[in-house]
Amino acid sequence: MIFLELVLQNFGPYSGRQVINLNPKIDEENSHPIILLGGMNGGGKTTLMDAIRLALYGARAQCSTRGNLSYSDFLNQCVNNKIDPVADTRIELLFEHIENDKPIKYRVVRSWTKNPKDGKDTLGILGDSDTWPDALVNIWDEYIENLLPLGISNLFLFDGEQVKELAEQETPPPVVVDAIRGLLGLELADRLAVDLDILVNRKLKEVGNSKDLANIEEIETKLTQQQEDYQTTGEKLETLKNQVEELEQKQQEAFDKFIYEGGKIAAERNQLELQQDTKTAEIEQVRQSMCELAADVLPLALIPNLLSQAQAQGEKEFRHQQVQISKDLLIERDQRLLTWLNQGEISPIEVEKIQSFLIQDVDSLYAKTIQTEAPWLLADDETLSQLDNLIYHLQNSKLSAKEKLAILKNKEEEIHTLERQVQTAAAPEDYTKLRQALESAQNQVVEAKANYETIRRRLAELETIVAKSKRELSDYTVENIKHKNSEHIITSAVKVQNTLKIFREKLTLRKLNKLEEEVKNCFLYLLHKSDLVHRITIDTKTFSLLLYDLNGKPVPKHRLSAGEKQLLAIAFLWGLAKVSGHRLPVAIDTPLGRLDSSHRSNLVERYFPSASHQVILLSTDTEIGKKEVETLRENEAIAREYLLKYDSTTRQTTIQPGYFW
């Protein structure tokens, strides 16, 4: 389904006939999903959303400005206040969807005047052939339920306030719960179960004798009273639940004040002072240890260059001694060789040549090792070894000194922190007041929870009593009323109700499992932080979300930031829309709310282009600002842009092409 065009004529602040092209197609081959409409607060953005709802659902539409108004009064309220009372107010919504594997277009037209006749509008449906199919007009409510059911329309047509409410509440608001129930198909099963009860009771009255009827009616009267008590008690329980939540909030505020104004520090003063004394003693121990280091080799760290120079000179002189010894040994060997040669038959001339060669060879071998300066250190091997040990020990002492200095610094910072904490402690009389206020808030919460638990138990008792009365009614009629047809109906109804119960449970689990996975994937995709949540579950009764980390431990919702809660709410709506199986447009009023810049960027880059094949955004200049709209343009996500220009003097709005920038 795609919305192609919205026409407003004298509707709300829109005077005259104004046309908005909503087609996401740029040309025959290219299509961009987003239709961006900008407007300031009070400029008519919500009115556009109401116009779409009104065009589709008429008197059933859940419009934001209707409240408790009758449909006739609501239509009067929607008429532009500057026009002639007899002039028409008109809404047209052109959309396209696939029917019998072929695209087909319908233009839904609703028109009325001030104080409409019979309190209704006039509905017309214009088809592809520009004809008005009367048959479709007569069954329009059933037809649109197949395309976009009213129960799940809030998953596709929603506003920032709905996201805010969903983000701040532990359980989804009623409008979302209704959408979930419609999505899961639970409404149909519940309605069928109620209809079966009505059918069975009707049949019992038809076939029972007067005495049986009297007994049945007596039980029914008792059951009706019990059900009313159950409903009243349930409402009282809900009120107490809200009261507990309010008192818990006040308790938290008292606790925050107790902490902020130094009450907690005052209660821990003695412990803090004891910790301060302990840290002071530890510092003294570190300083004593540093004094011991200073009494050893550590002062030599002041002359590192002299130590290095002495070590290098010692090694140099040691190497020269080794070279000289080897040279002397070589000369002695050469001398023995010459003596042996002189004793042989070799001529003196040859011996002289060999002697000359040996002298030159020794000189060339040791030419590079000739010492240019006289040795001055004159250290022996043991002295050089002691010097090496001294330098090694000095390095260890320096490292130990650095570690102790770091420890000393940390201890001093800890003492300063403790001193600041002690200084922020509340005075004794202020501490008494803060403690009394906190204890009073805590006592109120305990009392409210006790009352809540009492009413909860009473509600459970009433539930048991109601179930017992239903069994009495069922047992009485089954045992005393003998009629083949009615007995068959009763027996069949019980079987159907049991089957319905099993069907409802299995359907809920199957749909919720799929929904949990979709919501988790959407949340992680929007959040771009994969280590925060590993699994999301949905309560089968309240439909509240439960988050778990990688270790399977619950992640309390209050640990999420305000932005992360809103992203979770959007992921919930997005997941519901995906699981619904309906390929429908998404329209979002005030889409970014109070999100910070990073979460806004995630929505702009990840959600809006992917939410659906058609996304209608109704935004102020502070929500989708210059940076966000440039990002959407660069990503080629925007098909069309409009600006709702509101004239405060005439209190009228005109639709112009383009955005704020």
C-alpha positions in Angstrom: 0.0 0.0 0.0 1.3 3.5 -0.9 -0.3 6.9 -0.2 -0.1 8.9 -3.4 -1.9 12.2 -2.7 -3.6 14.0 0.2 -6.0 16.8 -0.6 -7.3 19.2 2.2 -10.1 21.6 1.5 -11.1 24.0 4.3 -9.9 21.4 6.9 -8.5 22.8 10.2 -6.1 25.6 9.5 -5.9 24.7 5.8 -8.1 27.2 3.9 -9.1 26.5 0.3 -7.9 23.5 -1.6 -4.4 22.3 -0.9 -2.7 19.3 -2.5 0.2 17.2 -1.2 2.0 14.8 -3.5 3.0 11.8 -1.3 4.3 9.6 -4.1 7.8 8.3 -3.1 8.6 7.6 -6.8 11.0 10.2 -8.3 10.6 8.7 -11.8 9.7 5.4 -13.3 12.9 3.7 -12.1 13.9 5.5 -8.9 12.0 5.7 -5.6 13.0 7.3 -2.3 11.1 6.3 0.9 10.8 9.6 2.8 8.2 12.4 2.4 9.4 15.2 4.7 6.9 17.8 5.9 8.2 20.6 8.2 6.2 22.9 10.4 6.4 24.7 13.7 4.4 23.6 16.7 0.7 24.5 16.2 1.2 24.8 12.4 -0.9 21.9 11.4 1.4 18.8 11.4 -0.9 16.8 13.7 -3.9 17.9 11.6 -2.4 16.1 8.5 -2.1 12.9 10.6 -5.7 13.3 11.7 -6.7 13.8 8.1 -5.2 10.5 7.0 -6.9 8.7 9.9 -10.2 10.4 9.2 -10.1 9.6 5.5 -9.5 5.9 6.2 -11.7 5.2 9.2 -14.3 8.0 9.5 -16.2 7.9 12.8 -13.9 5.1 14.1 -10.8 7.2 13.6 -8.6 7.7 16.7 -7.8 11.4 16.0 -5.7 13.3 18.5 -8.0 16.3 18.9 -11.3 14.5 19.2 -11.2 13.5 22.8 -14.7 12.7 24.1 -16.4 14.7 21.3 -19.2 13.1 19.3 -18.5 12.5 15.7 -20.8 15.4 14.6 -19.1 17.9 17.1 -15.6 16.7 15.9 -16.5 17.3 12.2 -17.7 20.8 13.2 -14.4 21.4 15.0 -12.5 20.4 11.9 -14.2 23.0 9.7 -11.9 26.0 8.9 -13.1 29.0 10.9 -12.6 31.5 8.1 -14.9 30.0 5.4 -18.6 30.4 4.7 -20.6 28.0 6.9 -22.3 26.5 3.8 -18.9 25.8 2.0 -17.7 22.2 1.8 -15.0 20.8 4.0 -13.3 18.0 2.2 -10.5 15.4 2.6 -9.2 13.2 -0.2 -6.7 10.4 0.1 -5.4 8.7 -3.0 -3.6 5.4 -2.4 -2.5 2.4 -4.4 -2.4 -1.3 -3.4 -2.1 -4.7 -5.0 -5.4 -6.5 -5.7 -5.5 -9.8 -7.6 -1.8 -9.3 -8.4 -2.5 -6.0 -10.1 -1.9 -2.4 -8.8 -5.2 -0.6 -8.2 -5.8 3.0 -7.1 -8.7 4.3 -4.9 -9.4 7.9 -3.9 -11.2 8.1 -0.6 -13.3 11.3 -0.4 -15.0 12.6 2.8 -16.9 15.9 2.7 -19.2 17.7 5.0 -20.4 21.2 5.9 -20.8 23.0 9.2 -23.4 21.2 11.3 -23.6 18.2 8.9 -26.8 16.5 8.2 -27.4 13.4 10.5 -24.1 14.3 12.1 -22.1 12.4 9.5 -19.9 13.0 6.5 -20.5 11.9 2.9 -18.2 9.1 1.9 -17.2 8.5 -1.8 -14.7 6.1 -3.3 -13.3 7.0 -6.7 -11.8 4.0 -8.6 -9.3 3.8 -11.5 -12.1 4.4 -14.0 -13.2 7.6 -12.2 -16.4 5.9 -11.2 -18.0 5.8 -7.7 -18.4 2.1 -6.8 -21.4 2.3 -4.4 -20.9 -1.3 -3.3 -17.4 -0.5 -2.0 -18.8 2.6 -0.1 -21.3 0.3 1.7 -18.6 -2.1 2.9 -15.8 0.4 3.2 -15.2 -0.3 7.0 -14.8 -4.1 6.3 -12.6 -3.4 3.2 -10.2 -1.0 5.0 -9.9 -3.5 7.9 -8.4 -6.0 5.4 -5.8 -3.4 4.2 -4.9 -1.5 7.3 -6.9 -2.8 10.4 -7.8 0.0 12.9 -6.4 -2.1 15.7 -2.9 -2.0 14.4 -3.0 1.3 12.6 -1.2 3.0 15.5 1.9 0.9 14.7 2.1 2.7 11.3 0.5 6.0 12.1 2.1 7.2 15.4 3.5 10.3 17.0 6.4 11.3 19.4 4.1 11.5 22.4 3.1 7.8 21.8 6.8 6.9 21.7 7.5 9.0 24.8 4.6 7.3 26.7 5.8 3.9 25.6 9.4 4.7 26.7 8.5 6.0 30.1 6.0 3.3 31.2 7.0 -0.2 32.4 4.0 -1.7 30.6 2.8 -0.5 27.2 0.0 2.0 27.1 -3.5 0.8 26.2 -3.3 1.9 22.6 -0.2 -0.2 22.0 -1.7 -3.2 24.0 -4.7 -3.0 21.7 -2.5 -3.0 18.7 -0.5 -6.0 20.0 -3.7 -8.0 20.8 -5.0 -7.2 17.3 -1.7 -8.3 15.8 -1.7 -11.5 17.7 -5.4 -12.2 16.9 -6.3 -12.4 20.6 -9.3 -10.1 20.3 -11.1 -12.5 17.9 -10.5 -15.5 20.2 -11.7 -13.6 23.3 -14.8 -12.3 21.5 -15.6 -15.8 20.3 -15.3 -17.1 23.9 -17.7 -14.5 25.2 -20.1 -15.2 22.3 -20.1 -18.9 23.2 -20.9 -18.1 26.9 -23.8 -15.9 25.7 -25.0 -18.7 23.4 -24.8 -21.4 26.0 -26.8 -19.3 28.6 -29.4 -18.4 26.0 -29.9 -22.1 25.1 -30.1 -23.0 28.8 -32.9 -20.5 29.3 -34.8 -21.8 26.2 -34.9 -25.4 27.3 -35.0 -25.2 31.1 -38.3 -25.3 33.0 -39.4 -22.5 35.3 -37.6 -23.9 38.3 -34.5 -24.4 36.3 -34.7 -20.9 34.9 -35.2 -19.4 38.4 -32.1 -21.2 39.7 -30.1 -20.3 36.6 -31.2 -16.6 36.9 -30.3 -16.6 40.6 -26.8 -18.0 39.9 -26.5 -15.5 37.0 -27.5 -12.6 39.2 -25.0 -13.7 41.8 -22.3 -14.1 39.1 -23.0 -10.6 37.7 -22.6 -9.1 41.2 -19.4 -11.0 41.7 -18.0 -9.9 38.4 -18.9 -6.2 39.2 -17.1 -6.6 42.5 -14.2 -8.1 40.7 -14.0 -5.2 38.3 -14.3 -2.6 41.1 -11.6 -4.3 43.1 -9.4 -4.5 39.9 -9.9 -0.7 39.4 -9.0 -0.1 43.1 -5.9 -2.3 42.7 -4.8 -0.2 39.7 -5.3 3.0 41.7 -3.2 1.6 44.5 -0.6 0.5 42.0 -0.4 4.1 40.7 -0.2 5.3 44.3 2.7 2.9 45.1 4.5 4.2 42.0 4.0 7.8 43.1 5.2 7.1 46.7 8.2 5.2 45.4 9.0 8.2 43.3 8.8 10.5 46.3 10.9 8.0 48.3 13.5 8.1 45.6 13.4 11.9 45.6 13.8 11.9 49.4 16.7 9.5 49.1 18.3 11.6 46.4 18.0 14.7 48.6 19.4 12.7 51.6 22.5 11.8 49.4 22.8 15.2 47.8 22.7 17.3 51.0 25.2 15.1 52.8 22.9 12.9 54.9 24.6 9.6 53.8 28.1 11.2 54.4 27.0 12.3 57.9 25.9 8.8 58.7 29.2 7.4 57.6 31.4 10.2 59.2 33.0 7.9 61.8 33.8 5.3 59.2 35.3 7.9 56.8 37.5 9.4 59.6 38.7 5.9 60.4 39.5 5.3 56.8 41.4 8.7 56.8 43.5 7.6 59.8 44.3 4.3 58.1 45.3 6.0 54.9 47.6 8.4 56.9 49.3 5.4 58.6 49.8 3.8 55.2 51.4 7.0 53.8 53.8 7.1 56.8 54.8 3.5 56.1 55.5 4.3 52.4 57.6 7.3 53.4 59.6 5.2 55.9 60.3 2.7 53.1 61.4 5.5 50.8 63.8 6.7 53.5 65.3 3.2 53.6 65.8 3.4 49.9 67.5 6.8 50.2 69.9 5.3 52.8 71.1 2.6 50.3 72.4 3.1 46.7 69.5 5.4 45.5 71.5 8.7 45.9 73.9 7.4 43.2 70.9 8.0 40.8 72.0 11.7 40.9 75.2 10.8 38.9 74.0 8.4 36.2 76.4 9.8 33.6 79.5 9.2 35.8 78.5 5.7 36.6 77.9 4.9 32.9 81.3 6.5 32.0 83.1 4.5 34.7 81.4 1.3 33.5 82.3 2.0 29.8 86.0 2.9 30.7 86.4 -0.3 32.8 85.0 -2.4 29.9 87.3 -0.6 27.5 90.5 -1.1 29.6 89.5 -4.8 30.3 89.2 -5.4 26.5 92.6 -3.7 26.0 94.2 -6.0 28.6 92.8 -9.1 26.9 94.0 -7.9 23.5 97.6 -7.2 24.9 97.7 -10.6 26.5 96.7 -12.3 23.2 99.2 -10.1 21.3 102.0 -11.2 23.6 101.1 -14.8 23.3 101.1 -14.5 19.5 104.6 -12.8 19.5 106.0 -15.6 21.7 104.6 -18.2 19.4 106.2 -16.4 16.4 109.5 -16.3 18.2 109.4 -20.1 18.8 108.6 -20.5 15.1 111.6 -18.4 14.0 113.9 -20.3 16.4 112.8 -23.6 14.9 113.3 -22.3 11.4 116.9 -21.1 12.2 117.7 -24.7 13.3 116.5 -26.1 10.0 117.8 -26.0 6.5 116.0 -22.7 5.5 118.3 -19.9 4.5 118.7 -16.8 6.8 117.2 -14.7 4.0 114.0 -16.7 3.9 113.9 -16.7 7.7 114.3 -12.9 7.7 111.4 -12.6 5.2 109.2 -14.8 7.4 110.1 -12.8 10.4 109.2 -9.6 8.6 105.9 -11.1 7.5 105.0 -12.1 11.0 105.8 -8.7 12.5 103.7 -7.0 9.8 100.9 -9.5 10.4 100.8 -8.8 14.1 100.9 -5.1 13.6 98.0 -5.2 11.1 95.9 -7.5 13.3 96.2 -5.2 16.4 96.4 -1.9 14.6 92.8 -1.0 15.5 93.2 -1.9 19.1 96.0 0.4 19.9 95.0 2.5 23.0 95.4 6.2 22.3 95.3 7.2 25.9 96.8 5.7 29.0 94.5 3.7 31.3 93.3 5.7 34.3 90.6 3.5 36.0 92.9 0.5 36.5 90.0 -1.6 37.8 90.3 -5.4 38.2 87.6 -8.0 37.3 86.1 -8.1 40.8 85.7 -4.3 40.9 84.0 -4.2 37.5 81.6 -6.9 38.6 80.8 -5.0 41.7 80.1 -1.9 39.6 77.7 -3.9 37.3 75.9 -5.2 40.4 75.7 -1.7 41.8 74.1 -0.3 38.6 71.6 -3.2 38.4 70.7 -2.7 42.1 70.3 1.1 41.4 67.9 0.4 38.6 65.7 -1.7 40.9 65.9 0.9 43.6 64.7 3.6 41.1 61.8 1.5 40.0 60.8 0.8 43.6 61.1 4.5 44.4 58.7 5.3 41.4 56.2 2.8 42.5 56.2 4.1 46.1 55.9 7.7 44.8 52.8 6.6 42.8 51.4 4.8 45.8 52.1 7.9 47.9 50.3 10.1 45.4 47.2 7.8 45.2 47.0 7.6 49.0 47.2 11.4 49.3 44.4 11.8 46.7 42.3 9.2 48.6 42.9 11.2 51.8 41.8 14.5 50.0 38.7 12.7 48.7 37.8 11.5 52.2 38.4 15.0 53.6 36.1 16.5 50.9 33.4 13.9 51.7 33.6 14.7 55.4 33.4 18.4 54.7 30.1 17.8 52.7 28.5 15.9 55.5 25.3 17.5 56.8 25.1 19.1 60.2 23.6 16.9 63.0 20.3 18.8 63.0 20.1 18.7 59.2 21.0 15.1 59.2 18.1 14.3 61.6 15.6 16.1 59.4 16.8 14.4 56.2 16.8 11.0 57.9 13.2 11.5 59.3 12.0 12.6 55.8 13.5 9.5 54.2 12.1 7.2 56.9 8.7 8.8 56.5 8.7 8.3 52.7 9.9 4.7 53.2 7.1 4.0 55.7 4.5 5.4 53.3 5.8 3.1 50.6 5.6 0.1 53.0 2.1 1.0 54.0 0.9 1.5 50.4 2.5 -1.8 49.3 0.7 -3.6 52.2 -2.6 -2.1 51.1 -1.9 -3.1 47.5 -1.1 -6.7 48.6 -4.3 -6.8 50.6 -6.4 -5.7 47.6 -4.5 -8.1 45.3 -5.3 -11.0 47.5 -9.0 -9.9 47.6 -8.9 -9.8 43.8 -7.5 -13.3 43.7 -10.3 -14.4 46.1 -12.9 -12.8 43.9 -11.4 -14.5 40.8 -11.8 -17.9 42.6 -15.4 -17.0 43.6 -16.3 -16.0 40.1 -14.8 -19.2 38.7 -16.7 -21.2 41.3 -20.0 -19.5 40.3 -19.3 -20.2 36.7 -18.7 -23.9 37.5 -21.9 -24.0 39.6 -23.9 -22.6 36.6 -22.2 -25.0 34.2 -22.7 -28.0 36.6 -26.3 -27.1 37.4 -27.3 -26.8 33.8 -25.4 -29.9 32.6 -26.9 -32.0 35.4 -30.5 -30.8 35.3 -31.4 -29.7 31.8 -31.9 -32.5 29.3 -32.3 -31.5 25.8 -30.5 -33.1 23.0 -29.9 -30.1 20.8 -29.0 -27.8 23.7 -26.9 -30.5 25.4 -25.0 -30.8 22.1 -24.5 -27.1 21.9 -23.3 -26.9 25.5 -20.9 -29.8 25.1 -19.6 -28.4 21.9 -19.2 -25.0 23.3 -17.0 -26.3 26.2 -14.8 -28.2 23.8 -14.5 -25.1 21.6 -13.6 -22.9 24.6 -10.9 -25.4 25.7 -9.6 -25.4 22.1 -9.7 -21.6 22.0 -7.8 -21.4 25.2 -5.0 -23.7 23.8 -5.1 -21.9 20.5 -4.8 -18.6 22.2 -1.8 -19.7 24.3 0.0 -21.3 21.4 -0.7 -18.4 19.1 0.5 -15.9 21.7 3.8 -17.8 22.3 4.5 -18.3 18.6 3.8 -14.6 17.7 5.6 -13.3 20.7 8.7 -15.4 20.0 8.9 -13.9 16.6 8.1 -10.4 17.9 10.9 -10.7 20.6 13.5 -11.4 18.0 12.4 -8.6 15.7 12.3 -6.1 18.6 15.8 -7.1 19.7 17.2 -6.9 16.2 15.6 -3.5 15.6 16.9 -2.2 19.0 20.4 -3.3 18.4 20.4 -1.9 14.9 19.2 1.5 16.1 21.4 1.5 19.2 24.6 0.4 17.4 25.8 -1.0 20.8 25.7 -4.8 20.6 27.0 -5.5 24.1 24.1 -3.8 26.0 21.3 -6.3 25.4 21.6 -10.0 24.3 17.9 -11.1 24.6 14.5 -9.4 24.9 11.4 -11.2 26.2 7.8 -10.0 26.2 5.4 -10.8 29.1 2.5 -12.8 27.8 -0.1 -11.0 30.0 1.1 -7.4 30.3 3.2 -7.3 27.1 6.0 -5.4 29.0 9.6 -5.8 27.7 12.3 -7.6 29.8 15.9 -7.1 28.8 18.8 -9.5 29.5 22.6 -9.1 29.0 25.1 -11.6 27.6 25.3 -13.4 31.0 21.5 -13.9 31.0 21.1 -11.3 33.8 18.1 -8.9 33.7 19.0 -5.3 32.5 16.7 -3.0 34.5 14.9 -0.5 32.3 15.8 2.4 34.5 19.5 1.7 33.7 18.8 2.8 30.1 19.2 6.5 29.3 16.2 8.5 28.2 17.4 8.3 24.6 18.0 4.5 24.8 14.4 4.1 26.2 13.0 6.0 23.3 15.0 3.9 20.8 13.6 0.8 22.6 10.1 2.1 22.2 10.6 2.8 18.5 12.2 -0.6 18.1 9.1 -2.1 19.8 6.8 -0.3 17.3 9.0 -1.1 14.4 9.2 -4.8 15.4 5.4 -4.9 15.7 5.0 -3.4 12.3 7.3 -6.0 10.8 5.6 -8.9 12.5 2.2 -7.7 11.3 3.0 -8.9 7.8 1.3 -5.8 6.3 3.4 -3.8 3.8 2.1 -0.4 4.7 3.2 3.2 4.8 4.6 4.7 8.1 3.6 8.2 9.2 5.4 9.7 12.2 4.5 13.0 13.9 7.2 14.7 16.0 9.6 11.8 15.3 12.7 12.7 17.4 11.3 14.1 20.6 13.9 14.6 23.3 16.6 12.4 21.7 20.2 13.5 22.0 22.4 14.0 18.9 23.9 10.5 18.8 20.5 8.8 19.0 19.0 11.3 16.5 21.8 10.3 14.1 21.0 6.6 14.6 17.3 7.2 13.8 18.0 9.5 10.8 20.6 7.1 9.3 19.2 3.7 10.2 15.4 3.9 11.0 13.8 6.5 8.8 15.2 5.1 5.4 14.3 1.5 6.5 11.1 1.8 8.5 9.0 1.2 5.4 8.8 1.6 1.6 7.1 4.9 2.3 7.8 7.1 5.4 5.9 10.3 6.0 7.8 12.5 8.6 6.1 15.5 10.2 8.8 17.4 12.0 9.8 20.8 13.5 13.0 22.6 12.6 14.6 21.5 15.9 13.9 17.8 15.4 15.0 17.2 11.9 17.4 20.1 11.6 19.8 21.3 9.0 22.4 18.5 9.8 19.8 15.8 9.7 18.1 16.8 6.5 21.4 17.1 4.8 22.3 13.6 5.9 19.0 12.3 4.5 19.5 14.2 1.2 23.1 12.8 0.9 21.8 9.3 1.4 19.1 9.9 -1.3 16.4 9.0 1.2 14.0 11.9 0.6 11.5 11.9 -2.3 9.7 15.1 -1.6 9.9 18.0 0.9 7.1 20.4 2.1 6.9 23.3 4.5 3.7 24.1 6.4 3.8 27.9 6.5 1.6 29.1 9.3 0.4 32.8 9.4 -0.2 33.7 13.0 -2.2 36.8 12.0 -4.8 34.9 10.0 -4.2 31.6 11.9 -4.1 29.8 8.5 -1.6 27.3 7.1 -0.4 27.0 3.5 1.6 24.1 2.1 4.7 25.1 0.1 7.4 23.0 -1.6 10.8 22.7 0.2 11.9 22.4 3.8 13.2 25.0 6.3 16.7 24.8 4.6 
